[in-house]
Amino acid sequence: MSASSSPKNAVPGGAATATLVFGGARSGKSRFAEDLAVKSGLNRLYVATSPIIDAEMHERVVQHRAQRGEHWRTLEEELDLIGVLDCEAGPETVILIDCLTLWLNNLIYRERDVATETARLADALRHLKGPCVLVSNEVGMGIVPDNPLARSFRDLQGRLNQDIAAVARQVIFVAAGLPLILKPSSHADIKI
């Protein structure tokens, strides 16, 4: 399903242009999100949230840029995703934010109020002027972490994913490179 299709149960307003793609580490979620952006036929802006903290991370960034190719514009932004959306979103450009998990890490490291920043991002996604694909990690499907910091991060990531999924028109879970469309759902509402 393309980012420009309009399903019958889309969220009203600008949120109809937001797509959340999430999955585990090395699940293929970023590749899937990039392919989705390419298939849109729009100008492509890649928003990288990862700080480059060492040589290994620098090498990853170099490899990722090479894989994407020259038809992407890249903007590195560790914190101000709302500012990027305000300035860059438009009907001729698809924005790919990769990833929300590193953005969350940056918020925590810089001692920002995660709940406030998440609410601000969700609100910005409700009022988008163009399509946006957000990549995030699913970190809560494994063993319960053995320390309070890791448990707190897992909980914050889960809440962030839920909040963004609530305002996104499309939510896609990727495992082993295969997408599972969670929203919109073709299934009838689940009831008791």
C-alpha positions in Angstrom: 0.0 0.0 0.0 1.5 3.4 -0.9 1.7 6.4 1.4 -0.7 8.2 -0.9 -3.6 5.8 -0.9 -6.6 6.7 1.3 -8.2 3.9 3.1 -11.8 4.2 4.4 -10.7 4.2 8.1 -7.9 6.8 7.9 -7.5 9.1 10.7 -9.1 12.5 9.8 -6.9 15.5 9.1 -3.2 15.7 8.3 -2.4 12.5 10.2 -3.6 10.7 7.0 -0.1 11.3 5.7 1.9 9.7 8.6 3.1 6.1 8.3 4.8 4.2 11.2 7.1 1.4 10.2 8.5 -0.6 13.2 10.1 -3.9 14.0 13.1 -5.4 15.7 16.8 -4.9 15.1 17.8 -5.9 11.5 14.2 -6.7 10.7 14.3 -4.9 7.4 12.2 -2.0 8.6 14.4 0.8 7.3 14.8 -0.8 3.9 11.0 -1.2 3.8 10.5 2.4 4.8 13.0 3.6 2.2 11.3 1.5 -0.5 7.9 3.0 0.5 9.4 6.5 0.1 10.9 5.7 -3.3 7.7 4.3 -4.6 5.9 7.5 -3.7 7.6 9.2 -6.6 8.1 12.3 -4.5 11.3 14.2 -3.6 12.9 12.3 -0.7 14.2 13.8 2.6 16.0 11.4 5.0 16.0 12.7 8.6 18.8 11.0 10.5 18.4 11.1 14.3 21.5 9.2 15.2 24.4 11.0 16.8 27.7 9.9 15.4 29.6 8.9 18.6 32.4 6.7 17.3 34.1 5.4 14.2 31.8 2.4 13.9 28.8 4.6 13.9 30.4 6.9 11.3 31.0 3.9 9.1 27.4 2.8 9.4 26.3 6.3 8.3 28.6 6.2 5.3 27.2 2.8 4.3 23.6 3.9 4.7 24.0 7.0 2.6 25.7 5.0 -0.1 22.8 2.4 -0.1 20.2 5.1 -0.4 21.9 6.7 -3.3 22.0 10.2 -4.6 18.3 10.9 -5.0 17.9 11.5 -1.3 18.5 14.7 0.6 19.8 14.0 4.1 19.2 16.2 7.2 20.8 15.2 10.5 18.6 16.2 13.4 18.9 14.6 16.8 16.1 16.4 18.7 13.9 18.9 16.7 11.7 16.7 14.6 8.8 19.1 14.9 11.0 21.9 13.5 11.9 19.7 10.6 8.3 18.8 9.9 7.3 22.5 10.1 10.0 23.6 7.6 10.2 20.6 5.3 6.8 18.9 5.0 4.9 19.5 1.8 2.9 17.7 -0.9 6.0 17.3 -3.2 8.3 15.7 -0.6 8.2 12.5 1.5 10.0 12.8 4.8 11.5 9.6 6.2 12.6 9.9 9.9 15.0 7.1 10.9 14.6 6.5 13.7 12.3 7.3 16.7 14.3 5.0 19.0 17.5 7.0 18.6 15.4 10.2 18.9 14.0 8.9 22.2 17.6 8.0 23.4 18.6 11.6 22.5 15.7 13.1 24.5 16.6 11.0 27.5 20.3 11.8 27.3 19.6 15.6 27.0 17.1 15.3 29.9 14.1 16.4 27.9 10.6 15.6 29.0 9.8 12.6 26.9 6.0 12.7 27.4 5.9 16.4 26.4 8.1 15.8 23.3 6.1 12.8 22.2 2.8 14.7 22.5 4.3 17.6 20.5 5.5 15.1 17.8 2.1 13.4 17.7 0.4 16.8 17.3 2.7 17.8 14.5 1.9 14.6 12.7 -1.8 15.4 12.9 -1.1 18.6 11.0 1.4 17.5 8.3 1.4 19.1 4.9 2.9 16.1 3.2 3.7 12.4 3.7 6.0 11.3 6.5 7.3 7.8 7.2 8.7 7.2 10.7 10.9 4.2 11.6 11.0 2.9 15.1 12.1 -0.2 17.0 10.0 -2.7 18.8 12.0 -3.4 22.0 9.4 -5.0 24.2 9.1 -8.5 22.7 12.1 -10.1 24.4 13.3 -10.8 27.9 12.4 -8.2 30.6 15.6 -6.2 31.1 17.5 -6.8 34.4 18.0 -3.2 35.3 15.8 -0.1 35.9 17.3 2.0 33.2 16.7 -0.6 30.5 13.2 -1.3 31.8 12.4 2.4 31.7 13.7 2.8 28.2 11.6 -0.2 27.0 8.5 1.3 28.6 9.1 4.7 27.1 9.7 3.2 23.7 6.5 1.2 23.9 4.5 4.3 24.8 6.2 6.3 22.1 5.3 3.7 19.5 1.7 3.5 20.8 1.3 7.3 20.7 2.6 7.6 17.1 0.6 4.6 15.9 -2.5 6.3 17.3 -2.1 9.3 15.0 -0.6 7.5 11.9 -2.8 6.5 9.0 -0.7 3.4 8.4 1.2 1.2 10.9 3.4 -1.6 9.5 5.3 -4.1 11.5 8.3 -5.6 9.7 9.9 -9.0 10.6 12.5 -10.8 8.4 11.9 -8.1 5.8 8.2 -8.9 5.5 5.6 -6.3 6.2 2.5 -6.9 8.3 -0.1 -4.1 8.0 -1.6 -3.4 11.4 -3.4 -0.2 10.4 -5.6 0.2 8.6 -7.1 -3.1 9.2 -9.4 -4.9 6.8 -10.7 -6.9 9.8 -14.0 -6.0 11.5 -13.6 -4.3 14.8 -12.7 -6.8 17.5 -15.5 -7.1 20.0 -16.5 -9.3 22.9 
